[in-house]
Amino acid sequence: MRGIVLACGNTQLPMIAQRDDVHTVPARPGKDHVDAHLDAERLVVAGTDADLAAVALRLLRKEKLGSVALGYVPVGESAVAALWGLSTDPGRALDIALNGDVDPVPLVRDDVGGVLMGLGVLSPVRGVGYSDADNVLRGQASRIECTPDTEGGLGLTIRIINKRLFGSKVSESRPRAFQLGCLPTTAVLDGHKHPRPVDKWTWYRHTEDLRLVRGV
């Protein structure tokens, strides 16, 4: 099987709806809606960054990262598209997702069982943070951002941002793992707010890359 399209949530793209290889699934689909399609060579997610992360999580848990390529048709603003240079034109994005070349990219996990495809934000923060063994935060920050490293590094890009009256101070590191202990704060992962405040958080690179269709 090849090129199965998962239209997530309320995705209403004519070029998606008219295809006969499209399966409509809920937003942030789980095993009941994804696992039946994991024998495909390629899965294409039409939806949000959070939808893409939900499907990538199923590939991880079913040990399909090495056999299933993941394409993406972003609906709305997308940190994933911005990071990896993916088209945001629906027609062009669909063509690339179905026919483009596969490029291994870092898969970022967290310590509560999730994956991060685009942008993770912790805000506001008061605590202690480490990028690998380096102490990169002791005190407060307006926000901490995490993205996959796009430059072939260890796996993560961490930005610690302190807003000032004029501009912001940004400290950047590129570790394999980032750990934070802090006063309760809010985590927003690929645009989806974590249901509870968190007082500790870890992001780290998985041992196996994600096979993302980029067409490059």
Phi and psi in degrees as a GROMACS rama.xvg file:
@    title "Ramachandran Plot"
@    xaxis  label "Phi"
@    yaxis  label "Psi"
@TYPE xy
-146.174  140.109  ARG-2
68.7305  47.2236  GLY-3
-81.8869  133.078  ILE-4
-105.42  128.504  VAL-5
-106.563  111.239  LEU-6
-91.1821  111.014  ALA-7
-95.992  140.014  CYS-8
62.455  -130.243  GLY-9
-98.933  30.5463  ASN-10
-59.2118  121.402  THR-11
-127.309  65.5632  GLN-12
-104.349  121.405  LEU-13
-54.2067  -41.8511  PRO-14
-69.2914  -17.2502  MET-15
-85.2554  -50.2736  ILE-16
-61.9993  -27.7241  ALA-17
-84.2141  -5.5704  GLN-18
-85.0032  153.069  ARG-19
-94.9666  0.197196  ASP-20
-106.905  21.5835  ASP-21
-100.298  136.396  VAL-22
-120.381  123.614  HIS-23
-84.2789  126.127  THR-24
-131.32  163.606  VAL-25
-68.1752  165.723  PRO-26
-60.2294  142.909  ALA-27
48.7226  59.8749  ARG-28
-65.8714  149.035  PRO-29
-109.237  -161.736  GLY-30
-61.8494  -33.4432  LYS-31
-64.823  -22.6555  ASP-32
-112.548  -12.0242  HIS-33
-109.832  -41.0035  VAL-34
-62.3165  -28.3674  ASP-35
-66.9218  -15.0027  ALA-36
-107.278  10.0896  HIS-37
-81.4942  3.1202  LEU-38
-88.4749  -4.26136  ASP-39
-70.3547  152.747  ALA-40
-73.4283  -26.1429  GLU-41
-148.604  130.525  ARG-42
-111.614  134.416  LEU-43
-114.738  123.305  VAL-44
-100.889  119.356  VAL-45
-103.558  110.256  ALA-46
168.471  -147.957  GLY-47
-98.629  172.12  THR-48
-59.3946  -36.6566  ASP-49
-66.4926  -35.5175  ALA-50
-64.0216  -44.3729  ASP-51
-60.6474  -42.0932  LEU-52
-63.1593  -38.2107  ALA-53
-63.7486  -39.5669  ALA-54
-72.0066  -41.836  VAL-55
-59.23  -35.904  ALA-56
-62.5843  -38.1156  LEU-57
-67.5377  -37.6026  ARG-58
-61.2653  -41.9875  LEU-59
-62.1286  -51.2117  LEU-60
-69.2852  -29.0118  ARG-61
-96.252  9.23999  LYS-62
57.0095  47.9722  GLU-63
-113.297  9.93377  LYS-64
-61.4929  -33.6771  LEU-65
-82.5916  -12.5922  GLY-66
-117.947  -16.9587  SER-67
-116.781  122.311  VAL-68
-83.5504  148.058  ALA-69
-119.415  116.475  LEU-70
-101.487  163.391  GLY-71
-144.118  130.086  TYR-72
-115.949  98.5162  VAL-73
-69.5551  139.064  PRO-74
-113.401  108.355  VAL-75
88.2217  -168.012  GLY-76
-63.8421  138.217  GLU-77
-142.083  116.847  SER-78
-68.2852  -32.6932  ALA-79
-61.994  -46.9109  VAL-80
-61.5348  -41.6785  ALA-81
-65.3849  -39.7397  ALA-82
-64.9404  -47.3883  LEU-83
-103.104  8.41537  TRP-84
67.8614  33.8121  GLY-85
-82.5138  147.933  LEU-86
-68.7816  142.203  SER-87
-104.955  1.93988  THR-88
-79.4077  120.679  ASP-89
-55.8646  -44.3452  PRO-90
-64.5015  -46.9599  GLY-91
-65.8754  -41.6014  ARG-92
-62.1069  -40.3503  ALA-93
-66.2894  -42.2883  LEU-94
-61.261  -44.9794  ASP-95
-65.1968  -43.3518  ILE-96
-61.1589  -34.4301  ALA-97
-85.539  -30.4237  LEU-98
-124.815  -8.68854  ASN-99
-76.5392  168.282  GLY-100
-75.3004  153.858  ASP-101
-94.413  138.398  VAL-102
-130.347  118.139  ASP-103
-64.842  131.834  PRO-104
-132.324  156.226  VAL-105
-61.9131  137.342  PRO-106
-104.149  118.474  LEU-107
-96.6419  128.369  VAL-108
-110.902  166.498  ARG-109
-126.229  176.017  ASP-110
-91.421  12.6857  ASP-111
-116.74  16.9086  VAL-112
93.7131  11.7383  GLY-113
-109.463  175.965  GLY-114
-126.645  155.778  VAL-115
-119.539  120.967  LEU-116
-96.8384  -33.2913  MET-117
-126.449  -87.3144  GLY-118
-125.078  127.824  LEU-119
-113.465  138.388  GLY-120
-131.593  132.554  VAL-121
-115.454  125.821  LEU-122
-163.554  141.219  SER-123
-75.061  166.78  PRO-124
-129.483  135.691  VAL-125
-137.816  109.291  ARG-126
175.678  -153.972  GLY-127
-127.556  129.536  VAL-128
-129.153  145.916  GLY-129
-127.595  131.005  TYR-130
-98.8839  108.992  SER-131
51.528  -120.863  ASP-132
-94.7518  0.2886  ALA-133
-92.174  128.367  ASP-134
-75.8664  108.894  ASN-135
-107.825  -7.80255  VAL-136
-148.294  130.975  LEU-137
-146.123  97.2628  ARG-138
134.339  -136.639  GLY-139
-119.344  155.96  GLN-140
-145.299  148.718  ALA-141
-64.2451  -40.4516  SER-142
-164.747  156.294  ARG-143
-120.126  129.127  ILE-144
-114.137  141.126  GLU-145
-128.506  134.757  CYS-146
-137.139  159.666  THR-147
-61.5315  146.142  PRO-148
-76.8601  122.103  ASP-149
-92.7031  0.810766  THR-150
-112.308  21.6837  GLU-151
75.3294  23.336  GLY-152
-85.8726  -149.716  GLY-153
-74.5116  -20.1429  LEU-154
144.903  -35.5293  GLY-155
-121.216  151.913  LEU-156
-118.806  122.061  THR-157
-112.787  129.329  ILE-158
-121.902  122.602  ARG-159
-103.221  118.547  ILE-160
-116.502  127.677  ILE-161
-118.642  114.896  ASN-162
-78.4605  138.163  LYS-163
-123.198  176.131  ARG-164
-58.5421  -39.2481  LEU-165
-122.679  102.149  PHE-166
79.9264  -165.929  GLY-167
-137.188  150.432  SER-168
-97.9401  126.739  LYS-169
-122.276  126.748  VAL-170
-112.126  126.801  SER-171
-119.428  140.775  GLU-172
-140.236  161.496  SER-173
-131.859  73.1276  ARG-174
-91.7369  176.255  PRO-175
-83.186  -29.889  ARG-176
-144.809  149.8  ALA-177
-131.191  132.755  PHE-178
-127.203  138.577  GLN-179
-134.93  134.722  LEU-180
-119.754  132.484  GLY-181
-158.296  170.354  CYS-182
-65.0577  153.887  LEU-183
-50.8875  130.483  PRO-184
-139.821  177.363  THR-185
-105.258  133.724  THR-186
-110.142  130.496  ALA-187
-122.001  120.281  VAL-188
-119.161  114.399  LEU-189
51.359  40.2863  ASP-190
83.7256  -2.1953  GLY-191
-108.914  123.553  HIS-192
-74.3758  128.646  LYS-193
-61.7575  140.177  HIS-194
-67.2316  -17.9481  PRO-195
-134.204  151.521  ARG-196
-59.5348  150.209  PRO-197
-123.032  145.305  VAL-198
-116.519  4.96987  ASP-199
-156.042  153.478  LYS-200
-159.216  143.167  TRP-201
-135.054  133.296  THR-202
-116.762  142.862  TRP-203
-155  155.876  TYR-204
-79.6932  131.839  ARG-205
-70.5342  157.503  HIS-206
-71.2324  -18.9546  THR-207
-120.506  138.199  GLU-208
-78.2388  162.057  ASP-209
-88.9983  137.053  LEU-210
-91.7618  88.0429  ARG-211
-91.8667  134.498  LEU-212
-82.422  114.946  VAL-213
-117.056  -21.4968  ARG-214
72.6827  26.4825  GLY-215
